[in-house]
Amino acid sequence: MCAALSSSQAQTDRALARRQQVLDAATDCFRRRGFHGASMAEIAKTAGMSPGHIYNLFENKDDVIAAIVERDRDEIVRRIQETLDGDDVSSAILGYIDESFHEPERDAEAALNLEVLAEAGRNPKLAKVVVDSETVIRDKAMILIRMALGPAAETMPDDEIEARATVLGALFNGLMVFTVSQPHLNQQAAARVMQRVVRLLIEP
């Protein structure tokens, strides 16, 4: 029985590893060529596997794109949870602003995220994935806002908390856009101003 369970777990782990391999390869291809410019054959070649193997894991390219969006969502939720688990939520949020300007993959992630939003505007299936993912992130961010506000959050209407979480997300998403549209932005000055604005959202 134990051997069977171990074998089943090993197969699951291999499938997950291959799935991540495909998503990493697809992310690289999409960043370089866009969703429509990158073919499943190119993704397969980058991943080092046959197209048929990819189709065993994903139905089509739309499913690959959706999986990338969901993986990014899970990473953002993980980061928020890390902040919630820390000793000082407000300081962690403000500190993350500086970190976001210096992430090594920031430019590449910005280009891919803009590609996702553009495609979501044309593709109802992907639009639903994006909306659902943003809803999960916003709900988690609302917990973050409540934690940062402390007792003051108890007398604050839910729609105020939701609005603050939405604006907080918009600020970070805006930084993503500026990475592409304003590559020579004075990042230190922008970080200082953003921290002042964020304090209005997370402090009583």
N, C-alpha and C positions, 0 to 999 in steps of 0.2 A: 504493500500500500504506500509506504513512504517513498519507495523508488518511483512508483507511478506518479505521485504528486511532485516529486523532484523533477522528473522528466517533463511533466506538464508545465511546471514553472519555468524550466529552462527554455522550452519552446515559446512561452509567452514573452520571456525576456529577449529572446532572439528577434521575435516579431516586433517588439517595441523598439529594439535597437535599429532594426532595418527601417522601421517607420521614421525614426528620427534621422537616419541617414538620408532618406528621401527628402524629408523636410529641409534639412541643411542644404542639400544639393539644389532643391527647388528655390530656396531663398536666395542662394548665390546667383542662379540663372535669372530669376525675376528681377533682382537688383540690377543686373547688367543689361538685360534685354527687354524687361517689361513682361507682363503676363501674356500678352498676345505674341510677343516676339520669341518667347522661350517655348519650345516644343517638349512634349513628354519624352521624345527620343533624346533630346539634349539633356533633360533632367536625369534620365536613366544613365546616360554616358557619364555625367558628372558624379552621379552616385555610385558608379562602378557596378551596375547591375543591368539586367535586360529590361526592356519596356514591359514585357509580360509580367515580370516580377512586381513591377510597380503597380500594374493593374490588379494584382492580387491583393494589394494593400489599399489602393484608392480607386474609386470608380472612374474618375476623370480628373482633369486639371482643376476644375472648380472645387472638387473635394480636397485637393492638395492645398489650394489657396485658403479654403475654409479652415483646414487643420493648422495652417500657419497662424491665422488670426487667433484661433483658440489657444494655441501654444503661447502666443504673446500675451493673451489675456491671463492665462494661468501664471505667467511670470510676473505680471504686474500685481496680481492678487497676492502672490507669494511675497513680493516686496512690501506691500501694504501690511500683510500679516506680520512680517518681521518688525515693521515699525510699531505695530500694536503691541508686540511682545516685548518691546524695549522699555527702558525706565523713563524716558522723557520723549513723549510722542511729538510735542511741538518742536523741540530742538532737532529731532530726527527729520521731520518734514523740511525744516529750513535748511538743514545740512544737505539734504538730498538735492536741493536746488543747485548748489555748487557742484555736486557730483554729476548732475545731469549735463552740465556744460563740458565735462571732461571724459565722458564715456567714450572709449576707443571706437566703438561701432556706431556712434550717434549719427554720423552723416549717412551711412549706409541704411540704418534703420529708418531714418527720416524719409529717404527716397522710397523705400519699400512701403512705408505707411501711407505715403501720398498716393502710391500706385494702388493700394488697397481701397482707399477712399474713392478714387476715380472709378475703379472697376465696380465698386458697390453702387455707384450712381447709375450704372448701366445694367447691373445684374441683380435682380430681385432676390435670388437665392443667397448670394453673398451679402447683400444688404441686410438680410435677416440675421445672418451670422454676426455681422458687425454690430447691429443694434443690440442683439442679445448679449454679446460680449461686453459692450459698453455699459449695459444695464447692470451686469454682474460687477463690473469695476466700480460703477457709481454707488451701488449699494454698499460695497466694501468701503469706499471712500467716505460714505456717510457715517459708518462706524468710526472711522478715523477722526472725522470732524467732531463727533460727539466725545470721543476720548480726549481730544485736545482741549475742547471747551470745558470739560469737567462738569461741575454742578450747574454751570450756566446753561448747559444744553438741556437740562430738565424742564426749563420753562420756555424753551424755544420751539416754535411750531415745526412740524416735520418738513413743510415745504421750504422753510428757511434753511434747514440742515441740508436738504436735497439741493437747493440752489447753490449753497456754498460748496458742496462737493462737486457740482457741475462746473462751477467757475474755476475751482482748483484744477479739475481735469482740463478745462479749456486753456488754462495758462501753460500747462506742460505740453499740451498738443500744439499750442502756438509757438513754443520754443522749437518744436520739431519743424514747423513750416519755415521759421526763420533760418534754420540750418541750411535750407535750400535757397530761399529767396534773398537772404542777407548773410552770405558767408563771412563777411568782414565785420559783423556786428561786434561792438565792444562788449564782450561777454561778461567782464567783471562788473561793468556799470549795470548791465541788464540784470545780472544776478542780484545785485544790491537792491534795485528797484523791485524786482519780483519778490524778494524776501519781505520788503515792507508791505507789499500788497497781500501776500499770503498771510502775514500776521493779522490782517484785518479779518481774514476768514477763519483762523484757527484760535484766535484769542478772544476772550469774553469782552 
